[in-house]
Amino acid sequence: METKIIFIYCLCEKFTKSSGIRDDNQCLMSSVEVMTFALTAALFFTVIIKLHMLISRKCNYCSYLLSTS
């Protein structure tokens, strides 16, 4: 599962760089992290965001997580 998450992160990063998408300096979570979080939630957790957030916090996948809202 970790290998797939890393692969998805790299794809999202390449997409944002090729598209010219830049994050604001005040962002706590980058666009790449948000896209990776959404895609992995859909892929592994059938879009159960709260379960994905719990696992991501426990495994330290992201330095900061947005709220469910």
C-alpha positions in Angstrom: 0.0 0.0 0.0 2.8 2.4 0.8 4.4 1.9 -2.6 1.1 2.8 -4.3 0.7 5.9 -2.2 4.2 7.0 -3.1 3.5 6.3 -6.8 0.3 8.4 -6.6 2.1 11.2 -4.8 4.8 11.3 -7.6 2.2 11.3 -10.3 0.3 14.2 -8.7 3.6 16.1 -8.2 4.5 15.7 -11.9 1.0 16.8 -12.9 1.1 20.0 -10.8 4.6 20.9 -12.0 3.7 20.3 -15.7 0.4 22.3 -15.2 2.2 25.2 -13.5 0.0 24.8 -10.3 1.7 26.6 -7.3 0.6 26.6 -3.7 0.1 29.8 -1.7 2.7 30.4 1.0 0.1 30.2 3.7 -1.0 26.6 2.8 -0.6 24.1 5.5 -1.2 21.1 3.2 0.1 21.3 -0.4 -2.0 20.7 -3.5 -0.1 17.5 -4.1 -0.9 16.2 -0.6 -4.6 17.0 -1.0 -4.8 15.3 -4.4 -2.9 12.2 -3.1 -5.1 12.1 0.0 -8.3 12.2 -2.1 -7.1 9.6 -4.6 -5.8 7.2 -1.9 -9.1 7.6 0.0 -11.0 6.6 -3.1 -8.7 3.7 -4.0 -8.1 2.1 -0.6 -10.9 3.2 1.7 -13.9 3.6 -0.7 -14.0 7.3 0.2 -14.4 6.9 4.0 -12.5 10.0 4.8 -12.5 9.7 8.6 -10.9 6.2 8.4 -8.3 7.4 6.0 -7.5 10.4 8.3 -7.0 8.1 11.3 -4.7 5.8 9.4 -2.8 8.7 7.9 -2.3 10.3 11.3 -1.1 7.1 12.8 1.3 6.3 10.0 2.5 9.9 9.7 1.8 10.1 5.9 1.1 13.8 6.0 2.6 16.5 8.3 -0.8 18.3 8.5 -4.3 17.1 7.6 -7.3 19.2 6.7 -10.6 18.8 8.6 -13.3 16.6 7.1 -15.3 19.6 6.2 
